[in-house]
Amino acid sequence: MKLETLTPNLMVDDVRATINYYHGIFGFETVSTVPEKGDVLDWARMKKGDVDIMFQSEESLKKDIPEIRHESPGGGATLFIKMTGIEEFYDRHYNDADIVVQLHDTFYGMKEFTVRDINGYYLTFAEPIDNQ
């Protein structure tokens, strides 16, 4: 047995607004959506580099997994995204993203900062200090 990838599927209030946010702020590209036509989207997959994230509407996801009926988008979930070029990325997004933890060096050898997205998820962008 071999695990190959991990792609989060995050519950969101509005899939289209989330697509616009991730595209506009971080430069993610939309890979696919459901439904493929129409105004209201139930689901989308977005990608930037080797990072894939799926977003699913609250109504749709709760229909698929009834056990999460009492959960809400965000819920304190965090994503850790390893990258290169952190200082340039931080400078580019300093004024347009909700940065909740400023750029800093960690005890475990990373330079990182954390952003809260429009759904309440926290994205920590990190680069090994020895890469710089």
NUNUFI-273119 format. One record per residue (C-alpha): residue in one letter; z, y, x negated; residue number from 1; chain. Coordinates in nm, 3 decimals. Each point is the difference from the previous one (the first is absolute). Example, Ala and Ser with C-alpha at 12.3 -4.5 7.8 and 13.67 -1.06 7.14 Angstrom:
BEGIN
KOLNU   semi         w         v         u   roza   nuvex
KOLNU      A     0.780    -0.450    -1.230      1       A
KOLNU      S    -0.066     0.344    -0.137      2       A
This chain:
BEGIN
KOLNU   semi         w         v         u   roza   nuvex
KOLNU      M     0.000     0.000     0.000      1       A
KOLNU      K    -0.084     0.349    -0.121      2       A
KOLNU      L     0.074     0.336     0.160      3       A
KOLNU      E    -0.293     0.231    -0.068      4       A
KOLNU      T     0.047     0.345     0.154      5       A
KOLNU      L     0.240     0.207     0.207      6       A
KOLNU      T    -0.141     0.252     0.246      7       A
KOLNU      P     0.253     0.185     0.215      8       A
KOLNU      N    -0.085     0.042     0.368      9       A
KOLNU      L     0.194     0.309     0.105     10       A
KOLNU      M     0.080     0.093     0.359     11       A
KOLNU      V    -0.112     0.358     0.072     12       A
KOLNU      D     0.001     0.243     0.291     13       A
KOLNU      D    -0.366     0.098    -0.033     14       A
KOLNU      V    -0.247    -0.202    -0.208     15       A
KOLNU      R    -0.266     0.273    -0.011     16       A
KOLNU      A     0.252     0.267    -0.112     17       A
KOLNU      T     0.125    -0.241    -0.265     18       A
KOLNU      I    -0.356    -0.060    -0.126     19       A
KOLNU      N    -0.053     0.376    -0.021     20       A
KOLNU      Y     0.328     0.045    -0.190     21       A
KOLNU      Y    -0.060    -0.276    -0.256     22       A
KOLNU      H    -0.360     0.108    -0.049     23       A
KOLNU      G     0.074     0.371    -0.021     24       A
KOLNU      I     0.317    -0.010    -0.208     25       A
KOLNU      F    -0.045    -0.302    -0.226     26       A
KOLNU      G    -0.373    -0.074     0.009     27       A
KOLNU      F     0.021    -0.345     0.160     28       A
KOLNU      E    -0.324    -0.132     0.151     29       A
KOLNU      T    -0.020    -0.174     0.337     30       A
KOLNU      V    -0.117    -0.362    -0.042     31       A
KOLNU      S     0.003    -0.106     0.366     32       A
KOLNU      T     0.143     0.091     0.340     33       A
KOLNU      V     0.061    -0.168     0.338     34       A
KOLNU      P    -0.154     0.074     0.237     35       A
KOLNU      E    -0.294     0.106    -0.210     36       A
KOLNU      K    -0.112     0.243     0.272     37       A
KOLNU      G     0.199     0.222     0.230     38       A
KOLNU      D     0.254     0.277    -0.023     39       A
KOLNU      V     0.324    -0.199    -0.023     40       A
KOLNU      L     0.040    -0.236    -0.294     41       A
KOLNU      D     0.238    -0.297     0.000     42       A
KOLNU      W    -0.028    -0.082    -0.370     43       A
KOLNU      A    -0.150     0.113    -0.331     44       A
KOLNU      R    -0.018    -0.124    -0.357     45       A
KOLNU      M    -0.015     0.258    -0.277     46       A
KOLNU      K    -0.045    -0.036    -0.374     47       A
KOLNU      K     0.027     0.202    -0.318     48       A
KOLNU      G    -0.057    -0.181    -0.328     49       A
KOLNU      D     0.177    -0.336     0.025     50       A
KOLNU      V     0.241     0.120     0.272     51       A
KOLNU      D    -0.065    -0.120     0.358     52       A
KOLNU      I     0.206     0.114     0.299     53       A
KOLNU      M    -0.049    -0.092     0.365     54       A
KOLNU      F     0.120     0.221     0.285     55       A
KOLNU      Q     0.049    -0.126     0.355     56       A
KOLNU      S     0.093     0.193     0.312     57       A
KOLNU      E     0.352    -0.056     0.126     58       A
KOLNU      E    -0.125    -0.129     0.336     59       A
KOLNU      S    -0.247    -0.244    -0.158     60       A
KOLNU      L     0.242    -0.134    -0.261     61       A
KOLNU      K     0.280    -0.051     0.252     62       A
KOLNU      K    -0.246    -0.193     0.217     63       A
KOLNU      D    -0.092    -0.221    -0.299     64       A
KOLNU      I     0.362    -0.051    -0.114     65       A
KOLNU      P     0.234     0.039     0.301     66       A
KOLNU      E     0.304    -0.058    -0.223     67       A
KOLNU      I    -0.038     0.355    -0.142     68       A
KOLNU      R     0.012     0.167     0.344     69       A
KOLNU      H     0.316     0.198    -0.095     70       A
KOLNU      E    -0.135     0.124    -0.335     71       A
KOLNU      S    -0.166     0.336    -0.057     72       A
KOLNU      P    -0.251     0.130    -0.255     73       A
KOLNU      G     0.147     0.092    -0.337     74       A
KOLNU      G     0.332    -0.173     0.028     75       A
KOLNU      G     0.097     0.080    -0.359     76       A
KOLNU      A    -0.277    -0.214    -0.147     77       A
KOLNU      T    -0.114     0.089    -0.349     78       A
KOLNU      L    -0.312    -0.088    -0.197     79       A
KOLNU      F    -0.009    -0.001    -0.381     80       A
KOLNU      I    -0.345     0.082    -0.137     81       A
KOLNU      K    -0.060    -0.042    -0.372     82       A
KOLNU      M    -0.268     0.233    -0.132     83       A
KOLNU      T    -0.136     0.193    -0.297     84       A
KOLNU      G    -0.033     0.377    -0.024     85       A
KOLNU      I     0.328     0.073     0.179     86       A
KOLNU      E     0.048     0.356    -0.126     87       A
KOLNU      E    -0.347     0.112     0.114     88       A
KOLNU      F     0.049    -0.182     0.333     89       A
KOLNU      Y     0.341     0.166     0.048     90       A
KOLNU      D    -0.137     0.346    -0.084     91       A
KOLNU      R    -0.291    -0.049     0.241     92       A
KOLNU      H     0.232    -0.094     0.290     93       A
KOLNU      Y     0.299     0.223    -0.076     94       A
KOLNU      N    -0.087     0.245     0.281     95       A
KOLNU      D    -0.166    -0.229     0.258     96       A
KOLNU      A     0.227    -0.307     0.014     97       A
KOLNU      D     0.361    -0.028     0.119     98       A
KOLNU      I     0.150    -0.081    -0.341     99       A
KOLNU      V     0.357    -0.120     0.056    100       A
KOLNU      V     0.076    -0.105    -0.360    101       A
KOLNU      Q    -0.147     0.216    -0.274    102       A
KOLNU      L    -0.180    -0.139    -0.306    103       A
KOLNU      H     0.254    -0.151    -0.239    104       A
KOLNU      D     0.051    -0.269    -0.264    105       A
KOLNU      T     0.195    -0.309     0.102    106       A
KOLNU      F     0.235    -0.224    -0.194    107       A
KOLNU      Y    -0.251    -0.286     0.043    108       A
KOLNU      G    -0.278     0.177    -0.189    109       A
KOLNU      M    -0.204     0.157     0.280    110       A
KOLNU      K    -0.095     0.360     0.080    111       A
KOLNU      E    -0.008     0.026     0.378    112       A
KOLNU      F     0.027     0.211     0.313    113       A
KOLNU      T     0.038    -0.081     0.370    114       A
KOLNU      V    -0.185     0.136     0.303    115       A
KOLNU      R     0.084    -0.041     0.372    116       A
KOLNU      D    -0.320    -0.054     0.202    117       A
KOLNU      I    -0.067     0.118     0.356    118       A
KOLNU      N     0.145    -0.321     0.147    119       A
KOLNU      G     0.325     0.007    -0.196    120       A
KOLNU      Y    -0.096    -0.253    -0.268    121       A
KOLNU      Y     0.094     0.076    -0.360    122       A
KOLNU      L    -0.257    -0.046    -0.275    123       A
KOLNU      T     0.126    -0.003    -0.357    124       A
KOLNU      F    -0.278     0.060    -0.251    125       A
KOLNU      A     0.091    -0.122    -0.348    126       A
KOLNU      E    -0.150    -0.029    -0.347    127       A
KOLNU      P     0.150    -0.178    -0.301    128       A
KOLNU      I     0.122     0.265    -0.245    129       A
KOLNU      D    -0.161    -0.187    -0.290    130       A
KOLNU      N    -0.345     0.054     0.166    131       A
KOLNU      Q     0.026     0.376    -0.048    132       A
